[in-house]
């Protein structure tokens, strides 16, 4: 892909987005936000009712798959939905994926056991892949380069609202109704979103016939599924250097080779080579991968750190994490002015520097830090994420025509979610190894009183406040969390280096 065609030369909309306002864009944006809220709130709202689900259905040893299977199904389908949206239009793909998500939600609400619930969660994840790929692509279609930062700010705000609303609604359903309502609540929201899209989004489907690369799609799904499965299970279900782990990643390597060979021969590949050969896209996608890695540190351990080390309640801990969204939304909206003036790369670099400063700030926090210090650090981290993510996404959307924007957008989103899967493995290994070493090095006076790594949280909740065991565990937990953030310093630096691969200026950066 050497030439960059005009951004709207083949737009299927009656009024091209960057040339004249599209009618009903406000209603469409509302529909996109509603649709995004389905995927954004799903994880947080389900997490709050796990005790009730296990109490009703059993299967305590299987409940982690409720999250793993959802993430797996969502991640591996994002590139496929992106390609389909380029071939057949955004509207049918988004409506179809949203309907599949709602079907999975209704089935989850009717689940009679843990295994059926896990299967139905996979159906939800298949629908969520469409939402994550297509919502951001439509935002790129309907809004100009100048406007996209503001729109991404609105879409990012959904995640902030979900971080607060999800646990609140989940707790209310668990206490006053039933856990099944955490899935039923999706139905009215999703139906309203589908109705708005069907009513206000007018799109002319491409006229030409296409040869879908079914073999490539299957290979890509298998490759992603095996890779993400290996990352999720490594260090948890089995050791990283165990036989199952080595077998999984050997199969993953073979599938990568087969997929690359197939995609090179396909007439219309699911993931074309230009997505990775184009310098701007390579830097942007690698930057999104690094960002996904870094995101898992606060998302995974900060709420537990806030409750265990800082002594906050569940709601207060959730609000500390949600404060990141405040900085994210504001920085995302403001980034538009910066990338129009300084270019996508330099704006993304500024965001990466803010992320690095926030990580360093957390590492420098004193033991049992004040709540306002951690909250301020989260706001700064969110500002870095907003300032990094928006130019990375808008840049790839701005250098391709309509019929390639779905692939370009989905590649960027897929990179971020792949980074989150990698991040889950990395932060888990860092935390568990540090905690294990701390428990092994405990004073002799505590011999026999300390739990295993898996029992640390339970011990912190049950031990007396002033006990020597509790104080040692608090110190170990604090050290392990800081070690996670120390590891994130290196990843943040690598992310900055990845962004430097992007050209400093593009034609559309000053549009």
C-alpha positions as CSV (number, residue, x, y, z in Angstrom):
1,X,0.0,0.0,0.0
2,X,2.1,2.9,-1.2
3,X,-0.4,5.4,-2.4
4,X,-2.9,6.9,0.1
5,X,-6.2,7.5,-1.6
6,X,-8.6,10.3,-0.7
7,X,-10.4,9.6,2.5
8,X,-13.9,9.8,1.2
9,X,-13.6,9.0,-2.4
10,X,-15.7,5.9,-2.1
11,X,-17.9,6.6,0.9
12,X,-21.3,4.8,0.7
13,X,-23.2,7.5,2.5
14,X,-25.4,10.0,0.8
15,X,-23.6,12.9,2.4
16,X,-19.9,12.1,2.8
17,X,-18.9,12.5,6.4
18,X,-15.9,14.8,6.1
19,X,-17.5,17.0,3.3
20,X,-21.0,17.7,4.6
21,X,-22.8,16.8,7.9
22,X,-24.6,13.5,7.8
23,X,-28.2,13.8,8.9
24,X,-29.1,12.3,12.3
25,X,-25.5,11.9,13.3
26,X,-26.5,12.7,16.9
27,X,-28.9,9.8,17.0
28,X,-26.3,7.5,15.4
29,X,-23.7,8.5,18.0
30,X,-26.2,7.8,20.8
31,X,-26.8,4.4,19.3
32,X,-23.1,3.7,19.1
33,X,-22.7,4.7,22.7
34,X,-25.5,2.5,23.8
35,X,-24.0,-0.4,21.8
36,X,-20.6,0.2,23.3
37,X,-22.1,0.2,26.8
38,X,-23.1,-3.4,26.3
39,X,-19.6,-4.6,25.8
40,X,-18.1,-2.1,28.3
41,X,-20.4,-2.9,31.2
42,X,-20.5,-6.6,30.7
43,X,-17.3,-7.5,32.5
44,X,-17.7,-5.2,35.5
45,X,-21.4,-6.1,36.1
46,X,-20.8,-9.9,35.9
47,X,-17.8,-9.7,38.3
48,X,-20.0,-8.4,41.1
49,X,-22.4,-11.3,41.1
50,X,-19.9,-14.2,40.8
51,X,-20.6,-15.3,44.4
52,X,-24.4,-15.5,43.7
53,X,-23.8,-17.3,40.4
54,X,-21.5,-19.9,42.0
55,X,-24.0,-20.3,44.9
56,X,-26.8,-21.0,42.5
57,X,-25.1,-23.0,39.8
58,X,-22.0,-24.4,41.5
59,X,-18.8,-24.8,39.5
60,X,-16.5,-22.7,41.6
61,X,-13.4,-24.2,39.9
62,X,-14.8,-23.1,36.5
63,X,-16.1,-19.6,37.1
64,X,-12.9,-17.9,35.7
65,X,-13.9,-19.2,32.3
66,X,-16.9,-16.8,32.4
67,X,-14.4,-14.0,31.7
68,X,-11.7,-16.0,29.7
69,X,-14.1,-17.4,27.1
70,X,-15.7,-13.9,26.6
71,X,-12.4,-12.2,26.1
72,X,-11.2,-15.1,23.8
73,X,-14.3,-15.0,21.6
74,X,-14.3,-11.2,21.4
75,X,-10.6,-10.9,20.5
76,X,-10.4,-13.5,17.8
77,X,-13.4,-12.2,15.9
78,X,-12.5,-8.5,15.7
79,X,-10.5,-8.8,12.5
80,X,-13.1,-10.9,10.8
81,X,-15.9,-8.4,11.6
82,X,-13.7,-5.6,10.4
83,X,-13.2,-7.3,7.0
84,X,-16.9,-8.1,6.7
85,X,-17.8,-4.5,7.4
86,X,-15.6,-3.4,4.5
87,X,-17.2,-6.0,2.2
88,X,-20.9,-5.6,3.1
89,X,-21.1,-2.3,5.0
90,X,-21.1,-1.4,8.7
91,X,-24.8,-1.5,9.3
92,X,-25.6,-5.2,8.8
93,X,-22.4,-6.3,10.6
94,X,-23.2,-4.1,13.7
95,X,-26.8,-5.0,13.8
96,X,-26.1,-8.7,13.4
97,X,-23.3,-8.7,16.0
98,X,-25.5,-6.8,18.5
99,X,-28.3,-9.3,17.9
100,X,-25.9,-12.1,18.6
101,X,-24.8,-10.4,21.8
102,X,-28.4,-10.1,22.9
103,X,-29.1,-13.7,22.1
104,X,-26.2,-14.8,24.2
105,X,-27.4,-12.5,27.0
106,X,-30.9,-14.0,27.0
107,X,-29.4,-17.5,27.0
108,X,-27.1,-16.6,29.9
109,X,-30.1,-15.4,31.9
110,X,-31.7,-18.8,31.4
111,X,-28.6,-20.9,32.1
112,X,-29.2,-24.0,34.3
113,X,-25.5,-24.8,35.0
114,X,-22.0,-23.4,34.9
115,X,-21.0,-25.2,31.7
116,X,-24.0,-23.9,29.7
117,X,-23.4,-20.4,31.2
118,X,-19.8,-20.5,29.9
119,X,-21.0,-21.6,26.4
120,X,-23.5,-18.7,26.3
121,X,-20.8,-16.3,27.4
122,X,-18.9,-17.4,24.4
123,X,-21.9,-16.4,22.2
124,X,-21.9,-13.0,23.9
125,X,-18.2,-12.6,23.2
126,X,-18.8,-13.4,19.5
127,X,-21.2,-10.5,19.4
128,X,-19.0,-8.2,21.4
129,X,-16.3,-8.6,18.7
130,X,-18.6,-7.0,16.2
131,X,-19.3,-4.1,18.5
132,X,-15.7,-3.4,19.2
133,X,-14.7,-3.5,15.5
134,X,-17.6,-1.7,14.0
135,X,-18.5,1.1,16.5
136,X,-15.1,2.8,16.1
137,X,-15.1,2.2,12.3
138,X,-18.5,4.0,12.0
139,X,-17.2,6.9,14.1
140,X,-14.4,7.2,11.6
141,X,-16.8,7.1,8.7
142,X,-19.2,9.7,10.0
143,X,-16.9,12.3,11.5
144,X,-14.0,14.3,10.1
145,X,-10.5,14.0,11.3
146,X,-11.0,17.2,13.3
147,X,-14.2,15.9,14.9
148,X,-13.0,12.3,15.7
149,X,-11.1,13.2,18.9
150,X,-14.3,14.7,20.4
151,X,-16.3,11.6,19.3
152,X,-13.7,9.3,20.7
153,X,-14.0,11.2,24.0
154,X,-17.8,10.5,24.0
155,X,-17.2,6.8,23.3
156,X,-14.4,6.6,25.9
157,X,-16.8,8.1,28.5
158,X,-18.9,5.0,28.1
159,X,-16.2,3.0,29.7
160,X,-16.0,5.4,32.6
161,X,-19.7,5.2,33.2
162,X,-19.6,1.5,32.9
163,X,-16.9,1.3,35.6
164,X,-19.3,2.9,38.0
165,X,-22.7,1.7,36.8
166,X,-21.6,-2.0,36.3
167,X,-20.7,-2.8,40.0
168,X,-23.6,-0.6,41.3
169,X,-26.2,-2.4,39.2
170,X,-24.6,-5.8,39.8
171,X,-24.7,-5.3,43.5
172,X,-28.3,-4.1,43.4
173,X,-29.4,-7.1,41.4
174,X,-27.5,-9.5,43.6
175,X,-29.0,-8.0,46.8
176,X,-32.6,-7.2,45.7
177,X,-33.3,-9.5,42.7
178,X,-31.3,-12.2,41.0
179,X,-28.0,-12.4,39.2
180,X,-29.9,-13.3,36.0
181,X,-30.8,-9.6,35.7
182,X,-27.2,-8.6,34.9
183,X,-27.8,-10.3,31.6
184,X,-31.4,-9.3,31.1
185,X,-30.6,-5.6,31.5
186,X,-28.7,-5.9,28.1
187,X,-31.9,-6.6,26.2
188,X,-33.7,-3.2,26.4
189,X,-30.4,-1.3,25.9
190,X,-29.4,-3.4,22.9
191,X,-32.8,-3.3,21.3
192,X,-32.9,0.5,21.6
193,X,-29.5,0.7,20.0
194,X,-30.5,-1.6,17.1
195,X,-33.7,0.4,16.6
196,X,-31.8,3.7,16.3
197,X,-29.2,2.3,13.9
198,X,-31.9,0.7,11.7
199,X,-33.8,4.0,11.7
200,X,-31.1,6.6,11.2
201,X,-28.1,5.0,9.6
202,X,-28.5,5.0,5.8
203,X,-25.8,3.1,4.0
204,X,-25.5,1.8,0.5
205,X,-23.9,-1.6,0.5
206,X,-21.0,-2.0,-2.0
207,X,-22.4,-3.2,-5.3
208,X,-19.6,-5.6,-6.3
209,X,-19.5,-9.3,-5.4
210,X,-16.8,-10.5,-3.1
211,X,-15.0,-13.8,-2.5
212,X,-14.9,-14.3,1.2
213,X,-11.7,-16.1,2.4
214,X,-13.4,-18.7,4.6
215,X,-10.3,-20.7,5.0
216,X,-8.3,-17.6,6.1
217,X,-11.1,-16.6,8.5
218,X,-11.1,-20.1,10.1
219,X,-7.3,-20.1,10.4
220,X,-7.2,-16.7,11.9
221,X,-9.8,-17.6,14.5
222,X,-8.0,-20.8,15.4
223,X,-4.7,-18.9,15.6
224,X,-6.1,-16.2,17.9
225,X,-8.0,-18.8,20.0
226,X,-5.0,-21.0,20.6
227,X,-2.7,-18.0,21.3
228,X,-5.1,-16.2,23.7
229,X,-6.0,-19.6,25.3
230,X,-2.3,-20.2,26.0
231,X,-1.8,-16.8,27.5
232,X,-4.8,-17.1,29.7
233,X,-3.9,-20.6,31.0
234,X,-0.2,-20.2,31.3
235,X,0.9,-19.6,34.9
236,X,-2.7,-20.5,36.1
237,X,-3.9,-23.9,34.9
238,X,-0.3,-25.0,34.2
239,X,3.3,-23.7,34.5
240,X,4.7,-21.7,31.6
241,X,7.4,-24.3,30.8
242,X,5.2,-27.3,31.3
243,X,4.2,-29.8,28.5
244,X,0.7,-28.4,27.9
245,X,2.1,-24.8,27.6
246,X,4.9,-25.8,25.2
247,X,2.4,-27.9,23.1
248,X,-0.1,-25.0,23.0
249,X,2.5,-22.4,21.8
250,X,4.0,-24.9,19.3
251,X,0.5,-25.3,17.8
252,X,0.2,-21.5,17.9
253,X,3.4,-21.1,15.9
254,X,2.3,-23.6,13.3
255,X,-1.0,-21.9,12.9
256,X,0.7,-18.5,12.5
257,X,2.8,-19.9,9.6
258,X,-0.3,-21.4,8.0
259,X,-2.3,-18.2,8.4
260,X,0.4,-16.0,6.9
261,X,0.8,-18.3,3.9
262,X,-3.0,-18.4,3.3
263,X,-3.4,-14.6,3.7
264,X,-0.6,-14.0,1.1
265,X,-2.5,-16.1,-1.5
266,X,-6.0,-14.9,-0.7
267,X,-7.7,-12.5,-3.2
268,X,-9.3,-10.6,-0.3
269,X,-7.4,-11.5,2.9
270,X,-9.0,-11.0,6.3
271,X,-5.8,-9.3,7.6
272,X,-4.0,-7.9,4.5
273,X,-0.2,-7.5,4.7
274,X,-0.4,-3.7,4.1
275,X,-1.8,-3.3,7.6
276,X,1.6,-4.2,8.9
277,X,3.8,-3.0,6.1
278,X,2.5,0.6,6.1
279,X,4.8,2.5,8.5
280,X,2.1,4.6,10.2
281,X,-0.1,1.5,10.8
282,X,2.8,-0.6,12.0
283,X,3.7,2.0,14.6
284,X,0.1,2.6,15.6
285,X,-0.8,-1.0,16.0
286,X,2.3,-1.8,18.0
287,X,1.6,1.2,20.1
288,X,-2.0,-0.1,20.7
289,X,-0.5,-3.5,21.7
290,X,1.8,-1.8,24.3
291,X,-1.1,0.2,25.6
292,X,-3.2,-2.9,26.1
293,X,-0.3,-4.5,28.0
294,X,0.0,-1.5,30.4
295,X,-3.8,-1.2,30.9
296,X,-3.9,-4.6,32.6
297,X,-1.8,-3.4,35.6
298,X,-4.4,-1.0,37.1
299,X,-7.4,-2.9,35.7
300,X,-6.3,-6.2,37.4
301,X,-4.6,-5.2,40.6
302,X,-5.5,-1.7,41.6
303,X,-9.0,-2.5,43.0
304,X,-7.6,-5.3,45.1
305,X,-4.7,-3.1,46.2
306,X,-7.1,-0.3,47.2
307,X,-9.1,-2.7,49.3
308,X,-6.3,-4.8,50.8
309,X,-3.5,-2.3,51.3
310,X,-5.4,1.0,51.4
311,X,-8.3,-0.4,53.4
312,X,-11.0,1.0,51.1
313,X,-14.4,-0.6,50.6
314,X,-15.4,-2.2,47.2
315,X,-17.3,0.9,46.0
316,X,-14.6,3.3,47.0
317,X,-12.0,1.1,45.3
318,X,-14.1,1.0,42.2
319,X,-14.3,4.8,42.2
320,X,-10.5,5.1,42.4
321,X,-10.2,2.9,39.3
322,X,-13.0,4.8,37.6
323,X,-11.2,8.1,38.1
324,X,-8.9,7.0,35.3
325,X,-11.8,7.5,33.0
326,X,-12.0,11.2,33.9
327,X,-8.5,11.9,32.6
328,X,-9.1,9.6,29.6
329,X,-12.2,11.4,28.4
330,X,-10.8,14.9,28.8
331,X,-7.5,14.0,27.2
332,X,-9.1,12.2,24.3
333,X,-11.3,15.2,23.5
334,X,-8.4,17.6,23.8
335,X,-6.1,15.4,21.7
336,X,-7.8,16.6,18.5
337,X,-6.4,20.1,18.8
338,X,-2.9,18.7,19.4
339,X,-2.8,16.2,16.5
340,X,-4.1,18.7,14.1
341,X,-1.3,21.1,15.1
342,X,1.6,18.7,15.9
343,X,0.6,15.5,14.1
344,X,-0.5,12.1,15.2
345,X,2.9,10.8,16.2
346,X,3.9,13.6,18.5
347,X,0.5,13.7,20.2
348,X,0.7,9.9,20.8
349,X,4.2,10.3,22.2
350,X,2.9,12.9,24.6
351,X,0.3,10.5,25.8
352,X,3.0,7.8,26.2
353,X,5.1,10.1,28.3
354,X,2.1,10.8,30.6
355,X,1.6,7.1,31.0
356,X,5.2,6.6,31.9
357,X,5.1,9.5,34.4
358,X,1.9,8.0,36.0
359,X,3.6,4.6,36.4
360,X,6.7,6.1,37.9
361,X,4.4,8.1,40.2
362,X,2.7,5.0,41.5
363,X,6.1,3.3,42.1
364,X,7.1,6.3,44.1
365,X,4.1,6.2,46.4
366,X,4.7,5.5,50.1
367,X,3.4,2.4,51.8
368,X,-0.4,2.5,52.3
369,X,-0.7,5.8,50.4
370,X,-3.4,8.4,50.8
371,X,-6.5,7.9,48.6
372,X,-6.1,11.2,46.9
373,X,-2.6,10.4,45.8
374,X,-3.6,7.2,44.1
375,X,-6.7,8.9,42.6
376,X,-4.6,11.7,41.1
377,X,-2.1,9.2,39.7
378,X,-5.1,7.4,38.1
379,X,-6.4,10.6,36.5
380,X,-2.9,11.2,35.0
381,X,-2.7,7.6,33.8
382,X,-6.1,8.0,32.1
383,X,-5.0,11.2,30.5
384,X,-2.1,9.3,29.0
385,X,-4.3,6.6,27.7
386,X,-6.7,9.1,26.1
387,X,-3.9,11.1,24.6
388,X,-2.3,7.9,23.2
389,X,-5.2,5.9,22.1
390,X,-7.1,8.5,20.1
391,X,-4.3,9.6,17.7
392,X,-3.3,6.0,17.2
393,X,-6.8,5.1,16.1
394,X,-7.7,8.2,14.2
395,X,-4.4,8.1,12.3
396,X,-5.0,4.7,10.8
397,X,-8.6,5.7,9.9
398,X,-7.4,8.9,8.2
399,X,-5.0,7.3,5.7
400,X,-7.3,4.7,4.1
401,X,-10.5,4.9,2.0
402,X,-13.8,3.7,3.2
403,X,-13.5,0.2,1.9
404,X,-10.3,-0.4,3.9
405,X,-11.3,1.4,7.1
406,X,-12.9,-1.6,8.7
407,X,-9.8,-3.7,8.4
408,X,-7.5,-0.8,9.5
409,X,-9.7,0.0,12.6
410,X,-10.2,-3.7,13.6
411,X,-6.4,-4.3,13.3
412,X,-5.8,-1.5,15.7
413,X,-8.5,-2.7,18.1
414,X,-7.3,-6.3,17.8
415,X,-3.8,-5.2,18.7
416,X,-5.1,-3.5,21.9
417,X,-7.0,-6.5,23.0
418,X,-4.2,-8.9,22.2
419,X,-2.0,-6.6,24.4
420,X,-4.6,-7.0,27.2
421,X,-4.4,-10.8,26.9
422,X,-0.6,-10.6,27.0
423,X,-0.8,-8.1,29.8
424,X,-2.9,-10.5,31.9
425,X,-0.2,-13.1,31.6
426,X,2.7,-10.7,32.3
427,X,1.2,-8.9,35.3
428,X,0.0,-12.2,36.7
429,X,3.5,-13.7,36.5
430,X,5.1,-10.6,38.0
431,X,2.7,-10.4,40.9
432,X,2.6,-14.1,41.7
433,X,6.4,-14.6,41.5
434,X,7.0,-11.6,43.8
435,X,4.4,-12.7,46.3
436,X,5.7,-16.3,46.3
437,X,9.2,-15.0,47.0
438,X,8.0,-12.8,49.8
439,X,6.1,-15.7,51.4
440,X,9.1,-18.0,51.1
441,X,11.3,-15.3,52.8
442,X,9.0,-14.7,55.7
443,X,10.4,-14.5,59.2
444,X,10.6,-17.8,61.1
445,X,8.0,-16.6,63.6
446,X,5.4,-16.7,60.9
447,X,6.1,-20.3,59.8
448,X,2.8,-22.1,59.3
449,X,0.7,-19.0,59.6
450,X,1.1,-17.7,56.0
451,X,-1.2,-18.9,53.2
452,X,-0.3,-19.8,49.7
453,X,-0.4,-17.1,47.0
454,X,-4.0,-18.1,46.1
455,X,-5.1,-17.6,49.7
456,X,-3.6,-14.2,50.3
457,X,-6.8,-12.2,49.6
458,X,-8.9,-14.5,51.9
459,X,-6.3,-14.2,54.7
460,X,-6.3,-10.4,54.4
461,X,-10.0,-10.3,54.8
462,X,-10.2,-12.7,57.8
463,X,-7.0,-12.0,59.8
464,X,-7.3,-9.5,62.7
465,X,-6.3,-5.9,61.8
466,X,-3.3,-5.8,64.1
467,X,-2.0,-9.4,63.6
468,X,1.6,-9.9,62.6
469,X,0.5,-12.2,59.7
470,X,-1.8,-9.5,58.3
471,X,0.9,-6.8,58.5
472,X,3.4,-9.0,56.7
473,X,0.9,-9.9,54.0
474,X,0.0,-6.2,53.5
475,X,3.7,-5.4,53.0
476,X,4.1,-8.3,50.6
477,X,1.0,-7.4,48.6
478,X,2.2,-3.8,48.4
479,X,5.6,-4.9,47.1
480,X,4.1,-7.3,44.6
481,X,1.8,-4.6,43.2
482,X,4.8,-2.2,42.9
483,X,6.7,-4.9,41.1
484,X,3.9,-5.1,38.6
485,X,4.2,-1.4,38.0
486,X,8.0,-1.7,37.7
487,X,7.5,-4.2,34.9
488,X,5.1,-1.7,33.2
489,X,7.9,0.9,33.1
490,X,9.8,-1.2,30.6
491,X,6.6,-1.9,28.5
492,X,5.7,1.9,28.5
493,X,9.2,2.6,27.2
494,X,8.8,0.0,24.4
495,X,5.4,1.5,23.6
496,X,7.1,4.9,23.1
497,X,9.7,3.3,20.8
498,X,6.8,1.7,18.8
499,X,5.1,5.0,18.3
500,X,8.4,6.5,17.0
501,X,8.0,4.2,14.0
502,X,5.1,6.4,12.8
503,X,6.0,9.2,10.4
504,X,5.9,12.6,12.1
505,X,3.4,14.1,9.7
506,X,0.7,12.7,7.5
507,X,-1.4,14.6,4.9
508,X,-4.6,14.3,7.0
509,X,-3.0,15.4,10.2
510,X,-3.6,19.0,9.3
511,X,-7.0,18.5,7.7
